[in-house]
Each structure stands twice: as structure tokens, then as C-alpha cells.
Amino acid sequence: MEIAKSKLVKNKKGIIISFCSVLVIYLGISIYFTNHFYFSTKINSIDVSGKTVEAVGEEIKAYTLKLEEREAVNEEIKAEDIGLKYASEDKIQALKDSQNPFGWVASIFNKDENNVSDMVTYDKELLKKYVDKLSCLDSSKIIEPQNPKLEYTDNGYKIIDEVSGNKIKKDILDANVVNAILTGETTINLESINCYETPKYTVSSQEVVDAKNNLDKYTASKITYTFGEKTESLDGSTIHNWLNVDENMGIIFDEKKIEDYVDTLGSKYNTVGNTRDFKTSSGTTVKVSGGTYGWLINSEEEVQALITSIKEGQTITKEPIYSQKGITRNANEIGSTYVEINMSNQHLSFYKNGSLIVEGSVVTGNVSNGTSTPTGTYYIEYVEKNATLKGEGYSVPVSYWMPFNNGIGIHDATWRSSFGGSIYKSSGSHGCVNAPYSLANTIFNNIDAGTPVVCFY
């Protein structure tokens, strides 16, 4: 029994000693937390565990926010750069006073209660100025993001990679910097917060692939223009210069360049007003310039037709669309059916398929009053029976009207008793070719619209 009592006494003493030791430790730590913050205490996410109020004031002065940028570039914003400080020492002291020194054990299990925010202030103007001066916002160093480009080669188009660039979304940067400062974050990775402007498309975007396929289709077109025995070939080596890709990967046809191309064809193959070597009925050859007869490409319609052919990727041989056509592309283009008006001799000859149908004397425009019949090669615009010719000071009915130069044409002139000679010099027409009734009748009954009319002296 004595032994048992002795053991019990010893155990009680041990418990008392242990309790006293724990109590001493607890009281010692409690005394420590009289002047120090709880463990796991954070102010705006800055760890101030075990620090005094005075030490906390110095802690924020060491705050640095690191910005991790592309190309392994880092920049920093320091507390001193923006006047960062705690709101007031009184608030810090009040926070410390709210922590009961004897409640430190419970604080270990309630860490969230030890994390407070809205305890810092900064100079907004200083921050704005500092951010605006960051290297990542230097306009001289900014590389704009670019969509993939499509480059023409002999083997079709190839896609050139997009350019990511380094242009910052400043509103996102500003918001994240302010948030980091207020919450005590020390690092911002600009890539992870989607702070960079990005190209709208990448090389794998379907829109880019579709654009490439369409460009390949368009430049695969092969168009051969025929001009009589002459030809002009058009293929991708020229077509690609007319194609542009917009910001939405849509293909734009440069109609001005296409028009220039069609106009170039016109400068080579349009023949209206050209000087022609013409063999007269007398066997001499004269040069005849001017007039409305000849080949004339309809530039506006041909541009649109060409765009359509290219969009369909056609391989075709064709004539361009003409506003008007000549009879032939051979020699002087007049062919073997034409009206010859020799104004020096006041003589008209009408040939059809190489045979002389009719000829005779005429009276052309009055030289003395400036209404001479213009020289040049024209064509019969239309034929009309029983027309009335009107002009300044006159209105004359005629049986046969065959205009070839706007208001100038061939017609019968029954009011005249004679034709030919030098009548035209002082008593000629207002510009028309006056013909005897029978001559006009024969021409009218054998001629078609479009027949060339050659006027010369």
C-alpha cells in the first residue's frame, strides 16, 4: 500500500509540474503577443506574423510589385515610387489591440480572421505616372499584333505566321496593378492575366485556311484574250497583284488595278479613231484619221466579267466585252463592205462584199460657213425611212436617213437640182451628205447598220 501511495504522489507531482510548465509557456507566449501580432496575421496579404506595430510600418516600405513580361523582361513598382503606406498607425494599433494576447491559441485555427485588407493607401497620380512610363508601354518599343499573312509564290500561296507582338491592354494592366497593390500581391505575370493584344487569327484559323484556298483558286485562273490573230494571256503571276486580304480574312479585288489592266488592253487593241491606210476607188492610198468606227472594249463590263471568271477559277479563251466592234481585225479593219466619200471629188461609192453596188455625185458640208463634213472612219448607226431632219433654222423631211456621225448622215436631197463639183464650198449642207434620190434609195436598200463610212479629202 505504501508503495502504491508513493507512486500516486509522484504522478500528481508530475502532472502539476507539466501543467505548470505548459502554463508558463502559455503565459510567456501570451506576454509575447501583448506587443506582437498573432501568427499568420496578414495585412493586405503582407505577412506581419510576430511583428510589432512599429515593425509593420517598416515592412510595407519594402513592398515591391514585379511585372513579368514577354521576352523574359521584368519591371518593378516599389512602395516608394507610388507613396504606398498603411492607412494610419492608429488602424494598425487598433488591429493589434483587437487581438487578445491570451487568445493566440485559437488564432492558430482561425487563420482567415487574421487576414485583413483595405489598410493601405497610395498616391494615384504617382502610380499613373509611373505605370505610363513603364517600358512595356513605350510606344517606340511596341510591336503591334498581326494576323497571318498570305504570300504568293510560284507554287501557290503560303501562310506566314501571325505576329504576337507585345502591345499591352492598358485597362487590364491598370486594374491588375491596383488590385495587386491593395491585396499585397508581389508578382503579376502579364501573360497569365491576358494583358496582351492578340492577333484575331492564327495560322490554324479556318478563316485563314479558307482564304488561302480561295487565293489559290483565283490565281489558278488562266484567261486568254483574242484580238483577231493576236492574243494576250492572263494568269496568277498578274492576278495575285489584284488580290488583297482584309482584317477579317476576306479577299478584296483591287478593281482599280483590274481596270488599269483592261485599259492597257484597250490602249493596244482599241482602234476607234485610229489612222488607217485606205485604198480609194481611184487606186490611191490615203491616211484617214479620226471617227467613231473601230473596236472599243467596254472597260466597266469587262472588269466585272474578269472578276467573275477569276472567282470561278476559269481557264478560258475569250474576246473582251466590247462597246462596239469593227467588221474585222485584219488590215485597216474596214473589210470589203463600206461607203467611201471622197469629199475632194464630191463622190460617193458603196461597196458590198467587194462589189461596187452604186456610186454617184453628192454634196457634203458647207466649207464657207464652217459646217464641213468631218473626215474620219465612221459606221452607219441605224437606217430610217421617212425621217424629218431638224436643226437650227430648219426642218426637212427625207425619204432615206442613214446617220453615221451623231446628227450627220447620208440622205436624199430632192430640193437640190445638181450634185458634185464645188457646190459644197459655198452652198453645201449643214454637215450631212446630200445624195440624189436614186442614189440614196439604192444605198438604203442594200446597207446595214454597222457598215463603215470613210470620209476623206
Secondary structure, 3 states (H helix, E strand, C coil): CHHHHHHHHHHHHHHHHHHHHHHHHHHHHHHHCCCCCCCCCEECCEECCCCCHHHHHHHHHHCEEEEECHHHCEEEEEHHHHCCEECCHHHHHHHHHCCCHHHHHHHHCCHHHHEECCCEECCHHHHHHHHHCCHHHCHHHCCCCECCEEEEECCEEEEECCECCCCECHHHHHHHHHHHHHHCCCEEECCCCCCECCCCCCCCCHHHHHHHHHHHHHHCCEEEEEECCEEEEECHHHHHHHEEECCCCCEEECHHHHHHHHHHHHHHHCCCCCCEEEECCCCCEEEECCCCCCCEECHHHHHHHHHHHHHCCCEEEECCCEEECCCCCCCCCCCCCEEEEECCCCEEEEEECCEEEEEEECECECCCCCCCCCCEEEECCCCEEEEEEEECCEEEEEEEEEEEECCEEEEECCCCCCCCCCHHHHHCECCCEEECHHHHHHHHHHCCCCCEEEEEC
